[in-house]
């Protein structure tokens, strides 16, 4: 079975938090099984293999479902 997506790159991003300070997040560029390339932003607290995999999988499946419309 082919993978539902491939991670092309990951960029660490920062932004100013609403309550002050800096927030880190990670922008994943993925290519779905159907060929769609998209970006998915993930908060720093979710940046672990166990937490990020289901997030990316869900977005890849959603994109491929829309592609078939």
PDB file of N, H, CA, C and O in Angstrom:
ATOM      1  N   UNK A   1       0.847  -1.198   0.000  1.00  0.00           N
ATOM      2  CA  UNK A   1       0.000   0.000   0.000  1.00  0.00           C
ATOM      3  C   UNK A   1       0.882   1.247   0.000  1.00  0.00           C
ATOM      4  O   UNK A   1       1.798   1.362   0.814  1.00  0.00           O
ATOM      5  N   UNK A   2       0.613   2.155  -0.889  1.00  0.00           N
ATOM      6  H   UNK A   2      -0.132   2.062  -1.551  1.00  0.00           H
ATOM      7  CA  UNK A   2       1.395   3.382  -0.985  1.00  0.00           C
ATOM      8  C   UNK A   2       1.051   4.315   0.166  1.00  0.00           C
ATOM      9  O   UNK A   2      -0.066   4.300   0.683  1.00  0.00           O
ATOM     10  N   UNK A   3       2.020   5.122   0.558  1.00  0.00           N
ATOM     11  H   UNK A   3       2.928   5.134   0.138  1.00  0.00           H
ATOM     12  CA  UNK A   3       1.798   6.094   1.624  1.00  0.00           C
ATOM     13  C   UNK A   3       0.776   7.131   1.166  1.00  0.00           C
ATOM     14  O   UNK A   3       0.714   7.471  -0.015  1.00  0.00           O
ATOM     15  N   UNK A   4      -0.005   7.617   2.087  1.00  0.00           N
ATOM     16  H   UNK A   4       0.045   7.340   3.046  1.00  0.00           H
ATOM     17  CA  UNK A   4      -1.037   8.614   1.772  1.00  0.00           C
ATOM     18  C   UNK A   4      -0.428   9.979   1.454  1.00  0.00           C
ATOM     19  O   UNK A   4      -1.051  10.794   0.773  1.00  0.00           O
ATOM     20  N   UNK A   5       0.796  10.230   1.947  1.00  0.00           N
ATOM     21  H   UNK A   5       1.302   9.568   2.500  1.00  0.00           H
ATOM     22  CA  UNK A   5       1.452  11.518   1.708  1.00  0.00           C
ATOM     23  C   UNK A   5       2.955  11.356   1.893  1.00  0.00           C
ATOM     24  O   UNK A   5       3.426  10.398   2.505  1.00  0.00           O
ATOM     25  N   UNK A   6       3.692  12.318   1.348  1.00  0.00           N
ATOM     26  H   UNK A   6       3.309  13.096   0.851  1.00  0.00           H
ATOM     27  CA  UNK A   6       5.134  12.403   1.539  1.00  0.00           C
ATOM     28  C   UNK A   6       5.441  13.802   2.041  1.00  0.00           C
ATOM     29  O   UNK A   6       4.939  14.782   1.490  1.00  0.00           O
ATOM     30  N   UNK A   7       6.256  13.907   3.075  1.00  0.00           N
ATOM     31  H   UNK A   7       6.664  13.111   3.523  1.00  0.00           H
ATOM     32  CA  UNK A   7       6.671  15.214   3.572  1.00  0.00           C
ATOM     33  C   UNK A   7       7.805  15.711   2.678  1.00  0.00           C
ATOM     34  O   UNK A   7       8.846  15.064   2.564  1.00  0.00           O
ATOM     35  N   UNK A   8       7.593  16.865   2.045  1.00  0.00           N
ATOM     36  H   UNK A   8       6.747  17.391   2.137  1.00  0.00           H
ATOM     37  CA  UNK A   8       8.601  17.443   1.162  1.00  0.00           C
ATOM     38  C   UNK A   8       9.582  18.320   1.921  1.00  0.00           C
ATOM     39  O   UNK A   8      10.782  18.298   1.649  1.00  0.00           O
ATOM     40  N   UNK A   9       9.065  19.097   2.880  1.00  0.00           N
ATOM     41  H   UNK A   9       8.090  19.114   3.100  1.00  0.00           H
ATOM     42  CA  UNK A   9       9.938  19.930   3.709  1.00  0.00           C
ATOM     43  C   UNK A   9       9.187  20.405   4.943  1.00  0.00           C
ATOM     44  O   UNK A   9       7.957  20.380   4.996  1.00  0.00           O
ATOM     45  N   UNK A  10       9.958  20.838   5.929  1.00  0.00           N
ATOM     46  H   UNK A  10      10.957  20.858   5.886  1.00  0.00           H
ATOM     47  CA  UNK A  10       9.407  21.385   7.165  1.00  0.00           C
ATOM     48  C   UNK A  10      10.141  22.691   7.448  1.00  0.00           C
ATOM     49  O   UNK A  10      11.372  22.724   7.470  1.00  0.00           O
ATOM     50  N   UNK A  11       9.392  23.756   7.662  1.00  0.00           N
ATOM     51  H   UNK A  11       8.393  23.729   7.644  1.00  0.00           H
ATOM     52  CA  UNK A  11       9.969  25.051   8.000  1.00  0.00           C
ATOM     53  C   UNK A  11       9.531  25.442   9.400  1.00  0.00           C
ATOM     54  O   UNK A  11       8.352  25.344   9.740  1.00  0.00           O
ATOM     55  N   UNK A  12      10.481  25.885  10.212  1.00  0.00           N
ATOM     56  H   UNK A  12      11.439  25.965   9.936  1.00  0.00           H
ATOM     57  CA  UNK A  12      10.139  26.413  11.531  1.00  0.00           C
ATOM     58  C   UNK A  12       9.750  27.875  11.359  1.00  0.00           C
ATOM     59  O   UNK A  12      10.484  28.657  10.756  1.00  0.00           O
ATOM     60  N   UNK A  13       8.597  28.231  11.892  1.00  0.00           N
ATOM     61  H   UNK A  13       8.001  27.595  12.382  1.00  0.00           H
ATOM     62  CA  UNK A  13       8.076  29.587  11.761  1.00  0.00           C
ATOM     63  C   UNK A  13       7.849  30.172  13.157  1.00  0.00           C
ATOM     64  O   UNK A  13       7.683  29.431  14.127  1.00  0.00           O
ATOM     65  N   UNK A  14       7.842  31.495  13.251  1.00  0.00           N
ATOM     66  H   UNK A  14       7.976  32.097  12.464  1.00  0.00           H
ATOM     67  CA  UNK A  14       7.533  32.173  14.511  1.00  0.00           C
ATOM     68  C   UNK A  14       6.527  33.279  14.236  1.00  0.00           C
ATOM     69  O   UNK A  14       6.447  33.824  13.135  1.00  0.00           O
ATOM     70  N   UNK A  15       5.766  33.588  15.269  1.00  0.00           N
ATOM     71  H   UNK A  15       5.831  33.146  16.164  1.00  0.00           H
ATOM     72  CA  UNK A  15       4.845  34.716  15.197  1.00  0.00           C
ATOM     73  C   UNK A  15       4.702  35.303  16.584  1.00  0.00           C
ATOM     74  O   UNK A  15       5.000  34.644  17.580  1.00  0.00           O
ATOM     75  N   UNK A  16       4.246  36.542  16.648  1.00  0.00           N
ATOM     76  H   UNK A  16       4.004  37.077  15.839  1.00  0.00           H
ATOM     77  CA  UNK A  16       4.014  37.197  17.923  1.00  0.00           C
ATOM     78  C   UNK A  16       2.715  36.666  18.501  1.00  0.00           C
ATOM     79  O   UNK A  16       1.684  36.672  17.829  1.00  0.00           O
ATOM     80  N   UNK A  17       2.763  36.209  19.740  1.00  0.00           N
ATOM     81  H   UNK A  17       3.601  36.205  20.286  1.00  0.00           H
ATOM     82  CA  UNK A  17       1.584  35.673  20.407  1.00  0.00           C
ATOM     83  C   UNK A  17       0.634  36.809  20.777  1.00  0.00           C
ATOM     84  O   UNK A  17       1.061  37.949  20.964  1.00  0.00           O
ATOM     85  N   UNK A  18      -0.644  36.492  20.880  1.00  0.00           N
ATOM     86  H   UNK A  18      -0.990  35.566  20.728  1.00  0.00           H
ATOM     87  CA  UNK A  18      -1.646  37.497  21.238  1.00  0.00           C
ATOM     88  C   UNK A  18      -1.359  38.120  22.602  1.00  0.00           C
ATOM     89  O   UNK A  18      -1.576  39.316  22.800  1.00  0.00           O
ATOM     90  N   UNK A  19      -0.879  37.323  23.525  1.00  0.00           N
ATOM     91  H   UNK A  19      -0.703  36.352  23.365  1.00  0.00           H
ATOM     92  CA  UNK A  19      -0.603  37.813  24.871  1.00  0.00           C
ATOM     93  C   UNK A  19       0.858  38.228  25.044  1.00  0.00           C
ATOM     94  O   UNK A  19       1.331  38.358  26.173  1.00  0.00           O
ATOM     95  N   UNK A  20       1.566  38.434  23.958  1.00  0.00           N
ATOM     96  H   UNK A  20       1.182  38.328  23.040  1.00  0.00           H
ATOM     97  CA  UNK A  20       2.969  38.817  23.991  1.00  0.00           C
ATOM     98  C   UNK A  20       3.865  37.593  23.901  1.00  0.00           C
ATOM     99  O   UNK A  20       3.420  36.466  24.116  1.00  0.00           O
ATOM    100  N   UNK A  21       5.088  37.818  23.592  1.00  0.00           N
ATOM    101  H   UNK A  21       5.450  38.734  23.418  1.00  0.00           H
ATOM    102  CA  UNK A  21       6.019  36.712  23.445  1.00  0.00           C
ATOM    103  C   UNK A  21       6.008  36.167  22.032  1.00  0.00           C
ATOM    104  O   UNK A  21       5.346  36.706  21.145  1.00  0.00           O
ATOM    105  N   UNK A  22       6.739  35.108  21.840  1.00  0.00           N
ATOM    106  H   UNK A  22       7.277  34.670  22.560  1.00  0.00           H
ATOM    107  CA  UNK A  22       6.886  34.488  20.525  1.00  0.00           C
ATOM    108  C   UNK A  22       6.330  33.076  20.562  1.00  0.00           C
ATOM    109  O   UNK A  22       6.568  32.336  21.517  1.00  0.00           O
ATOM    110  N   UNK A  23       5.590  32.699  19.526  1.00  0.00           N
ATOM    111  H   UNK A  23       5.397  33.300  18.751  1.00  0.00           H
ATOM    112  CA  UNK A  23       5.097  31.332  19.372  1.00  0.00           C
ATOM    113  C   UNK A  23       5.827  30.683  18.200  1.00  0.00           C
ATOM    114  O   UNK A  23       6.048  31.315  17.167  1.00  0.00           O
ATOM    115  N   UNK A  24       6.194  29.429  18.369  1.00  0.00           N
ATOM    116  H   UNK A  24       6.015  28.916  19.209  1.00  0.00           H
ATOM    117  CA  UNK A  24       6.830  28.668  17.300  1.00  0.00           C
ATOM    118  C   UNK A  24       5.804  27.696  16.722  1.00  0.00           C
ATOM    119  O   UNK A  24       5.001  27.116  17.454  1.00  0.00           O
ATOM    120  N   UNK A  25       5.840  27.530  15.420  1.00  0.00           N
ATOM    121  H   UNK A  25       6.492  28.001  14.826  1.00  0.00           H
ATOM    122  CA  UNK A  25       5.034  26.504  14.774  1.00  0.00           C
ATOM    123  C   UNK A  25       5.814  25.987  13.578  1.00  0.00           C
ATOM    124  O   UNK A  25       6.805  26.587  13.162  1.00  0.00           O
ATOM    125  N   UNK A  26       5.365  24.883  13.037  1.00  0.00           N
ATOM    126  H   UNK A  26       4.560  24.396  13.375  1.00  0.00           H
ATOM    127  CA  UNK A  26       6.092  24.217  11.964  1.00  0.00           C
ATOM    128  C   UNK A  26       5.176  24.060  10.757  1.00  0.00           C
ATOM    129  O   UNK A  26       4.071  23.528  10.861  1.00  0.00           O
ATOM    130  N   UNK A  27       5.657  24.532   9.613  1.00  0.00           N
ATOM    131  H   UNK A  27       6.555  24.964   9.528  1.00  0.00           H
ATOM    132  CA  UNK A  27       4.902  24.448   8.366  1.00  0.00           C
ATOM    133  C   UNK A  27       5.427  23.257   7.568  1.00  0.00           C
ATOM    134  O   UNK A  27       6.566  23.251   7.101  1.00  0.00           O
ATOM    135  N   UNK A  28       4.569  22.254   7.425  1.00  0.00           N
ATOM    136  H   UNK A  28       3.643  22.259   7.805  1.00  0.00           H
ATOM    137  CA  UNK A  28       4.913  21.044   6.681  1.00  0.00           C
ATOM    138  C   UNK A  28       4.375  21.179   5.261  1.00  0.00           C
ATOM    139  O   UNK A  28       3.190  21.452   5.072  1.00  0.00           O
ATOM    140  N   UNK A  29       5.217  20.992   4.281  1.00  0.00           N
ATOM    141  H   UNK A  29       6.180  20.770   4.434  1.00  0.00           H
ATOM    142  CA  UNK A  29       4.784  20.926   2.889  1.00  0.00           C
ATOM    143  C   UNK A  29       4.727  19.449   2.536  1.00  0.00           C
ATOM    144  O   UNK A  29       5.731  18.740   2.608  1.00  0.00           O
ATOM    145  N   UNK A  30       3.528  18.991   2.151  1.00  0.00           N
ATOM    146  H   UNK A  30       2.712  19.567   2.093  1.00  0.00           H
ATOM    147  CA  UNK A  30       3.355  17.570   1.851  1.00  0.00           C
ATOM    148  C   UNK A  30       2.806  17.391   0.440  1.00  0.00           C
ATOM    149  O   UNK A  30       2.181  18.289  -0.122  1.00  0.00           O
ATOM    150  N   UNK A  31       3.054  16.216  -0.112  1.00  0.00           N
ATOM    151  H   UNK A  31       3.562  15.486   0.345  1.00  0.00           H
ATOM    152  CA  UNK A  31       2.476  15.827  -1.401  1.00  0.00           C
ATOM    153  C   UNK A  31       1.633  14.594  -1.148  1.00  0.00           C
ATOM    154  O   UNK A  31       2.126  13.586  -0.640  1.00  0.00           O
ATOM    155  N   UNK A  32       0.364  14.677  -1.504  1.00  0.00           N
ATOM    156  H   UNK A  32      -0.036  15.495  -1.916  1.00  0.00           H
ATOM    157  CA  UNK A  32      -0.557  13.573  -1.254  1.00  0.00           C
ATOM    158  C   UNK A  32      -0.396  12.483  -2.304  1.00  0.00           C
ATOM    159  O   UNK A  32       0.242  12.682  -3.338  1.00  0.00           O
ATOM    160  N   UNK A  33      -0.980  11.342  -2.022  1.00  0.00           N
ATOM    161  H   UNK A  33      -1.499  11.180  -1.182  1.00  0.00           H
ATOM    162  CA  UNK A  33      -0.960  10.225  -2.963  1.00  0.00           C
ATOM    163  C   UNK A  33      -1.560  10.638  -4.303  1.00  0.00           C
ATOM    164  O   UNK A  33      -1.130  10.153  -5.349  1.00  0.00           O
ATOM    165  N   UNK A  34      -2.537  11.520  -4.281  1.00  0.00           N
ATOM    166  H   UNK A  34      -2.887  11.914  -3.431  1.00  0.00           H
ATOM    167  CA  UNK A  34      -3.184  11.993  -5.495  1.00  0.00           C
ATOM    168  C   UNK A  34      -2.408  13.073  -6.228  1.00  0.00           C
ATOM    169  O   UNK A  34      -2.810  13.493  -7.313  1.00  0.00           O
ATOM    170  N   UNK A  35      -1.295  13.533  -5.649  1.00  0.00           N
ATOM    171  H   UNK A  35      -0.968  13.192  -4.768  1.00  0.00           H
ATOM    172  CA  UNK A  35      -0.453  14.520  -6.309  1.00  0.00           C
ATOM    173  C   UNK A  35      -0.646  15.952  -5.862  1.00  0.00           C
ATOM    174  O   UNK A  35       0.021  16.846  -6.383  1.00  0.00           O
ATOM    175  N   UNK A  36      -1.531  16.203  -4.920  1.00  0.00           N
ATOM    176  H   UNK A  36      -2.073  15.477  -4.496  1.00  0.00           H
ATOM    177  CA  UNK A  36      -1.760  17.548  -4.410  1.00  0.00           C
ATOM    178  C   UNK A  36      -0.619  17.941  -3.484  1.00  0.00           C
ATOM    179  O   UNK A  36      -0.210  17.152  -2.632  1.00  0.00           O
ATOM    180  N   UNK A  37      -0.100  19.158  -3.647  1.00  0.00           N
ATOM    181  H   UNK A  37      -0.432  19.798  -4.339  1.00  0.00           H
ATOM    182  CA  UNK A  37       0.918  19.691  -2.748  1.00  0.00           C
ATOM    183  C   UNK A  37       0.248  20.749  -1.886  1.00  0.00           C
ATOM    184  O   UNK A  37      -0.372  21.676  -2.407  1.00  0.00           O
ATOM    185  N   UNK A  38       0.368  20.617  -0.582  1.00  0.00           N
ATOM    186  H   UNK A  38       0.872  19.864  -0.158  1.00  0.00           H
ATOM    187  CA  UNK A  38      -0.242  21.579   0.325  1.00  0.00           C
ATOM    188  C   UNK A  38       0.625  21.779   1.559  1.00  0.00           C
ATOM    189  O   UNK A  38       1.535  20.996   1.832  1.00  0.00           O
ATOM    190  N   UNK A  39       0.327  22.843   2.299  1.00  0.00           N
ATOM    191  H   UNK A  39      -0.412  23.479   2.077  1.00  0.00           H
ATOM    192  CA  UNK A  39       1.042  23.105   3.536  1.00  0.00           C
ATOM    193  C   UNK A  39       0.098  22.936   4.708  1.00  0.00           C
ATOM    194  O   UNK A  39      -1.091  23.244   4.627  1.00  0.00           O
ATOM    195  N   UNK A  40       0.661  22.436   5.803  1.00  0.00           N
ATOM    196  H   UNK A  40       1.627  22.186   5.869  1.00  0.00           H
ATOM    197  CA  UNK A  40      -0.097  22.224   7.032  1.00  0.00           C
ATOM    198  C   UNK A  40       0.725  22.804   8.175  1.00  0.00           C
ATOM    199  O   UNK A  40       1.865  22.393   8.391  1.00  0.00           O
ATOM    200  N   UNK A  41       0.153  23.759   8.909  1.00  0.00           N
ATOM    201  H   UNK A  41      -0.773  24.093   8.733  1.00  0.00           H
ATOM    202  CA  UNK A  41       0.835  24.349  10.054  1.00  0.00           C
ATOM    203  C   UNK A  41       0.518  23.551  11.310  1.00  0.00           C
ATOM    204  O   UNK A  41      -0.635  23.207  11.566  1.00  0.00           O
ATOM    205  N   UNK A  42       1.560  23.259  12.092  1.00  0.00           N
ATOM    206  H   UNK A  42       2.497  23.539  11.884  1.00  0.00           H
ATOM    207  CA  UNK A  42       1.417  22.467  13.314  1.00  0.00           C
ATOM    208  C   UNK A  42       2.069  23.239  14.461  1.00  0.00           C
ATOM    209  O   UNK A  42       3.217  23.669  14.354  1.00  0.00           O
ATOM    210  N   UNK A  43       1.328  23.413  15.562  1.00  0.00           N
ATOM    211  H   UNK A  43       0.395  23.064  15.649  1.00  0.00           H
ATOM    212  CA  UNK A  43       1.874  24.079  16.745  1.00  0.00           C
ATOM    213  C   UNK A  43       3.072  23.311  17.294  1.00  0.00           C
ATOM    214  O   UNK A  43       3.185  22.097  17.120  1.00  0.00           O
ATOM    215  N   UNK A  44       3.952  24.036  17.952  1.00  0.00           N
ATOM    216  H   UNK A  44       3.860  25.021  18.094  1.00  0.00           H
ATOM    217  CA  UNK A  44       5.149  23.429  18.530  1.00  0.00           C
ATOM    218  C   UNK A  44       4.813  22.290  19.486  1.00  0.00           C
ATOM    219  O   UNK A  44       5.538  21.296  19.535  1.00  0.00           O
ATOM    220  N   UNK A  45       3.730  22.416  20.247  1.00  0.00           N
ATOM    221  H   UNK A  45       3.141  23.224  20.208  1.00  0.00           H
ATOM    222  CA  UNK A  45       3.368  21.374  21.212  1.00  0.00           C
ATOM    223  C   UNK A  45       2.964  20.067  20.530  1.00  0.00           C
ATOM    224  O   UNK A  45       2.989  19.014  21.167  1.00  0.00           O
ATOM    225  N   UNK A  46       2.593  20.113  19.252  1.00  0.00           N
ATOM    226  H   UNK A  46       2.573  20.969  18.734  1.00  0.00           H
ATOM    227  CA  UNK A  46       2.213  18.912  18.506  1.00  0.00           C
ATOM    228  C   UNK A  46       3.332  18.404  17.602  1.00  0.00           C
ATOM    229  O   UNK A  46       3.124  17.469  16.828  1.00  0.00           O
ATOM    230  N   UNK A  47       4.514  19.008  17.691  1.00  0.00           N
ATOM    231  H   UNK A  47       4.683  19.767  18.320  1.00  0.00           H
ATOM    232  CA  UNK A  47       5.611  18.659  16.789  1.00  0.00           C
ATOM    233  C   UNK A  47       6.391  17.454  17.317  1.00  0.00           C
ATOM    234  O   UNK A  47       7.550  17.558  17.716  1.00  0.00           O
ATOM    235  N   UNK A  48       5.709  16.312  17.302  1.00  0.00           N
ATOM    236  H   UNK A  48       4.767  16.227  16.977  1.00  0.00           H
ATOM    237  CA  UNK A  48       6.331  15.025  17.602  1.00  0.00           C
ATOM    238  C   UNK A  48       5.810  14.046  16.549  1.00  0.00           C
ATOM    239  O   UNK A  48       4.715  14.246  16.022  1.00  0.00           O
ATOM    240  N   UNK A  49       6.559  13.003  16.233  1.00  0.00           N
ATOM    241  H   UNK A  49       7.449  12.841  16.661  1.00  0.00           H
ATOM    242  CA  UNK A  49       6.083  12.055  15.216  1.00  0.00           C
ATOM    243  C   UNK A  49       4.711  11.465  15.541  1.00  0.00           C
ATOM    244  O   UNK A  49       3.889  11.269  14.646  1.00  0.00           O
ATOM    245  N   UNK A  50       4.469  11.187  16.805  1.00  0.00           N
ATOM    246  H   UNK A  50       5.136  11.347  17.532  1.00  0.00           H
ATOM    247  CA  UNK A  50       3.204  10.570  17.204  1.00  0.00           C
ATOM    248  C   UNK A  50       2.021  11.517  17.045  1.00  0.00           C
ATOM    249  O   UNK A  50       0.917  11.081  16.716  1.00  0.00           O
ATOM    250  N   UNK A  51       2.240  12.801  17.274  1.00  0.00           N
ATOM    251  H   UNK A  51       3.137  13.155  17.541  1.00  0.00           H
ATOM    252  CA  UNK A  51       1.135  13.763  17.209  1.00  0.00           C
ATOM    253  C   UNK A  51       0.930  14.336  15.815  1.00  0.00           C
ATOM    254  O   UNK A  51      -0.205  14.593  15.413  1.00  0.00           O
ATOM    255  N   UNK A  52       2.006  14.538  15.078  1.00  0.00           N
ATOM    256  H   UNK A  52       2.928  14.330  15.405  1.00  0.00           H
ATOM    257  CA  UNK A  52       1.877  15.194  13.776  1.00  0.00           C
ATOM    258  C   UNK A  52       1.388  14.232  12.687  1.00  0.00           C
ATOM    259  O   UNK A  52       0.710  14.668  11.757  1.00  0.00           O
ATOM    260  N   UNK A  53       1.708  12.955  12.776  1.00  0.00           N
ATOM    261  H   UNK A  53       2.259  12.601  13.531  1.00  0.00           H
ATOM    262  CA  UNK A  53       1.324  11.993  11.732  1.00  0.00           C
ATOM    263  C   UNK A  53      -0.185  11.961  11.482  1.00  0.00           C
ATOM    264  O   UNK A  53      -0.593  12.017  10.322  1.00  0.00           O
ATOM    265  N   UNK A  54      -1.035  11.873  12.517  1.00  0.00           N
ATOM    266  H   UNK A  54      -0.703  11.828  13.459  1.00  0.00           H
ATOM    267  CA  UNK A  54      -2.481  11.854  12.238  1.00  0.00           C
ATOM    268  C   UNK A  54      -3.008  13.175  11.665  1.00  0.00           C
ATOM    269  O   UNK A  54      -3.970  13.180  10.897  1.00  0.00           O
ATOM    270  N   UNK A  55      -2.381  14.283  12.036  1.00  0.00           N
ATOM    271  H   UNK A  55      -1.600  14.278  12.660  1.00  0.00           H
ATOM    272  CA  UNK A  55      -2.793  15.588  11.502  1.00  0.00           C
ATOM    273  C   UNK A  55      -2.515  15.642  10.003  1.00  0.00           C
ATOM    274  O   UNK A  55      -3.380  16.041   9.222  1.00  0.00           O
ATOM    275  N   UNK A  56      -1.312  15.242   9.602  1.00  0.00           N
ATOM    276  H   UNK A  56      -0.609  14.919  10.236  1.00  0.00           H
ATOM    277  CA  UNK A  56      -0.945  15.264   8.190  1.00  0.00           C
ATOM    278  C   UNK A  56      -1.768  14.264   7.381  1.00  0.00           C
ATOM    279  O   UNK A  56      -2.175  14.553   6.256  1.00  0.00           O
ATOM    280  N   UNK A  57      -2.009  13.093   7.955  1.00  0.00           N
ATOM    281  H   UNK A  57      -1.679  12.858   8.869  1.00  0.00           H
ATOM    282  CA  UNK A  57      -2.801  12.076   7.279  1.00  0.00           C
ATOM    283  C   UNK A  57      -4.219  12.584   7.005  1.00  0.00           C
ATOM    284  O   UNK A  57      -4.748  12.396   5.909  1.00  0.00           O
ATOM    285  N   UNK A  58      -4.827  13.221   7.994  1.00  0.00           N
ATOM    286  H   UNK A  58      -4.398  13.374   8.884  1.00  0.00           H
ATOM    287  CA  UNK A  58      -6.181  13.750   7.827  1.00  0.00           C
ATOM    288  C   UNK A  58      -6.234  14.784   6.713  1.00  0.00           C
ATOM    289  O   UNK A  58      -7.135  14.750   5.875  1.00  0.00           O
ATOM    290  N   UNK A  59      -5.272  15.707   6.698  1.00  0.00           N
ATOM    291  H   UNK A  59      -4.540  15.735   7.378  1.00  0.00           H
ATOM    292  CA  UNK A  59      -5.252  16.751   5.673  1.00  0.00           C
ATOM    293  C   UNK A  59      -5.013  16.159   4.288  1.00  0.00           C
ATOM    294  O   UNK A  59      -5.610  16.613   3.312  1.00  0.00           O
ATOM    295  N   UNK A  60      -4.146  15.150   4.192  1.00  0.00           N
ATOM    296  H   UNK A  60      -3.661  14.781   4.985  1.00  0.00           H
ATOM    297  CA  UNK A  60      -3.878  14.509   2.904  1.00  0.00           C
ATOM    298  C   UNK A  60      -5.131  13.822   2.368  1.00  0.00           C
ATOM    299  O   UNK A  60      -5.447  13.937   1.184  1.00  0.00           O
ATOM    300  N   UNK A  61      -5.837  13.114   3.233  1.00  0.00           N
ATOM    301  H   UNK A  61      -5.580  13.021   4.195  1.00  0.00           H
ATOM    302  CA  UNK A  61      -7.063  12.430   2.800  1.00  0.00           C
ATOM    303  C   UNK A  61      -8.141  13.424   2.390  1.00  0.00           C
ATOM    304  O   UNK A  61      -8.854  13.201   1.412  1.00  0.00           O
ATOM    305  N   UNK A  62      -8.264  14.528   3.139  1.00  0.00           N
ATOM    306  H   UNK A  62      -7.685  14.709   3.933  1.00  0.00           H
ATOM    307  CA  UNK A  62      -9.236  15.566   2.779  1.00  0.00           C
ATOM    308  C   UNK A  62      -8.920  16.170   1.419  1.00  0.00           C
ATOM    309  O   UNK A  62      -9.817  16.363   0.598  1.00  0.00           O
ATOM    310  N   UNK A  63      -7.654  16.467   1.180  1.00  0.00           N
ATOM    311  H   UNK A  63      -6.926  16.311   1.847  1.00  0.00           H
ATOM    312  CA  UNK A  63      -7.254  17.070  -0.094  1.00  0.00           C
ATOM    313  C   UNK A  63      -7.525  16.123  -1.248  1.00  0.00           C
ATOM    314  O   UNK A  63      -8.032  16.545  -2.287  1.00  0.00           O
ATOM    315  N   UNK A  64      -7.196  14.854  -1.082  1.00  0.00           N
ATOM    316  H   UNK A  64      -6.785  14.511  -0.238  1.00  0.00           H
ATOM    317  CA  UNK A  64      -7.434  13.884  -2.167  1.00  0.00           C
ATOM    318  C   UNK A  64      -8.932  13.666  -2.403  1.00  0.00           C
ATOM    319  O   UNK A  64      -9.351  13.435  -3.537  1.00  0.00           O
ATOM    320  N   UNK A  65      -9.736  13.738  -1.344  1.00  0.00           N
ATOM    321  H   UNK A  65      -9.396  13.925  -0.423  1.00  0.00           H
ATOM    322  CA  UNK A  65     -11.179  13.606  -1.514  1.00  0.00           C
ATOM    323  C   UNK A  65     -11.736  14.783  -2.306  1.00  0.00           C
ATOM    324  O   UNK A  65     -12.613  14.604  -3.151  1.00  0.00           O
ATOM    325  N   UNK A  66     -11.239  15.969  -2.038  1.00  0.00           N
ATOM    326  H   UNK A  66     -10.528  16.114  -1.351  1.00  0.00           H
ATOM    327  CA  UNK A  66     -11.682  17.158  -2.771  1.00  0.00           C
ATOM    328  C   UNK A  66     -11.218  17.073  -4.231  1.00  0.00           C
ATOM    329  O   UNK A  66     -11.934  17.486  -5.143  1.00  0.00           O
ATOM    330  N   UNK A  67     -10.014  16.536  -4.437  1.00  0.00           N
ATOM    331  H   UNK A  67      -9.432  16.202  -3.696  1.00  0.00           H
ATOM    332  CA  UNK A  67      -9.481  16.399  -5.781  1.00  0.00           C
ATOM    333  C   UNK A  67     -10.363  15.525  -6.669  1.00  0.00           C
ATOM    334  O   UNK A  67     -10.420  15.732  -7.881  1.00  0.00           O
ATOM    335  N   UNK A  68     -11.046  14.555  -6.079  1.00  0.00           N
ATOM    336  H   UNK A  68     -10.999  14.386  -5.095  1.00  0.00           H
ATOM    337  CA  UNK A  68     -11.874  13.650  -6.867  1.00  0.00           C
ATOM    338  C   UNK A  68     -13.270  14.195  -7.159  1.00  0.00           C
ATOM    339  O   UNK A  68     -14.047  13.541  -7.854  1.00  0.00           O
ATOM    340  N   UNK A  69     -13.600  15.366  -6.647  1.00  0.00           N
ATOM    341  H   UNK A  69     -12.969  15.897  -6.082  1.00  0.00           H
ATOM    342  CA  UNK A  69     -14.940  15.949  -6.895  1.00  0.00           C
ATOM    343  C   UNK A  69     -15.133  16.294  -8.355  1.00  0.00           C
ATOM    344  O   UNK A  69     -16.193  16.790  -8.737  1.00  0.00           O
TER     345      UNK A  69
END
